Amino acid sequence: MLKLVLPLFPTSNYQYHYTNHGRVLTKEARAWRTVAQAIARKEIKRQKWQCPEKWVFMNMLLYFYHPNFRCRDTHNNKLLLDSLEDPNGKLVYLNDFFVLPAIQSIQLDKQNPRVEVEITISDLVFRPRRK
């Protein structure tokens, strides 16, 4: 199991903006991704996490601690999922296709807003059929 404690990621309205070249991360989202990846690298090393190989699914349990009771879209986890993937195996997983996120709780913590992430290997087995 890998446990991460990350700052709350920006809401979907503040993650992307559009240019002539398509959708790009905002400055706030890029900064959050940098912090999240640094925390993940430190915890991967400390907890001796091995990036699972391809076709190994993972359960991702999410525990949200918000600073107030304002409604937020906790199901928009694209930035979180994308930030922890690396196709070279240097972060948590190779591809977020293999991650099964599940929100476990949403609570109030004014002093320390965060998202706690627990990642475990799933029992789910899936192999693509070859024709």
Protein Blocks (a to p, Z undefined) as FASTA:
>chain_A
ZZddddddddfklmbccdfkbccddfklmmmmmmmmmmmmmmmmmnopacddehiacddd
dddddfbfcdcdfklmmlmmmmmgcfkopambfblklpccddfbdcddfklgcddddddd
dfbdcddddZZ
